[in-house]
C-alpha cells in the first residue's frame, strides 16, 4: 500500500502535475464535481449515475488514466507536483460525520459492541458517537469507515513542491478553488452555471434546523427521522461539542488551516 491507494484516494490531474486531496464530509461532492469538470468527465459521470461518487469509485478510481498518473507521480516523486488539500473545521466536520452515521450503517456494529445500543431501535447521540470512537485509531488505514476517520492523510506528509490548503469553513470554497486553478494551470469554473452543484444543494445537503432542547448532545437521533434536515448549528454550539472534537480529531486542528 502506498499513499495514493489509501482511501480517500487523491484526484490526479491529467493536464497538470496536480494532486487533489479530499475528505468525506468536507465538501467532497463539490470538490469531486469541480475535478470532473477539470477532466471533462462530468457528462460521463452523469450518464453513469446521478450520484457522482458512484462514478468516482467504480470508474475513475479504476481507470487507466488515473493508474497512469499514479505511476507517473510515484516515478517522478512529489517534488515536481502541487498538492491541493481541501479540508474543514474539525468540529463542523464531526457534526457532519455524526449525521452521516445516524443515517447510514457506518458504525452500528461498533456502537452495539462498545455501548450495547441498537441504533436502529434507539438512535444515536453525539455523546454516544464520541464514546464509541474514543480510544480507537481514527487514522484512515485503521479499518473504520473513512467518513468517521480523521482528515489527516498520508499524502499530506509527502514532499510536494507546493501544498495549497483550502479550509472550506475559513474561505469561500469556489473562490479558493479558482485561485488554486489559476496558480496551477487548471481551468477556472463558473460555479453558478453548474447544474450538478445546484442538484447537490437541493438533494444532498441537509437543512440546518433549530433544536430547542437543552440536551442536544444526549438526544438520540433515529435513522430515517432526520432526512434532509439536522440541527447542525445547535450541535456545534453545545459546550461539550468542542471537547468531543478535540477528543476524536485533535491532530487535525493544526493541519487543516487555509494555507496558500
Buried (B, 14 or more C-beta within 10 A) or exposed (E): EEBBEBEBBBBBBBEBBBBBBBBBBBBBBBBBBBBBBBBEBBEEBBEBBEBBBEBBBEBBBEBEEBEEBBEBBEEEEBEEBBBBBBBBBBBBBBBBBBBBBBBEEBBBEBBBEBBEBEBEEBBBBBBBBBBBBEEBEBBBBEEBBBBBBBBBBBBBEBEBEEBBBBBBBBBEBBEBBBBBBEBBEBEEBEBEEBEBBEBBEEEEEBEBEEBEEEEBBEBBBEBEEBEEEBBBBBBBEBEBBBEBBBBBBEBBBEBBEBEE
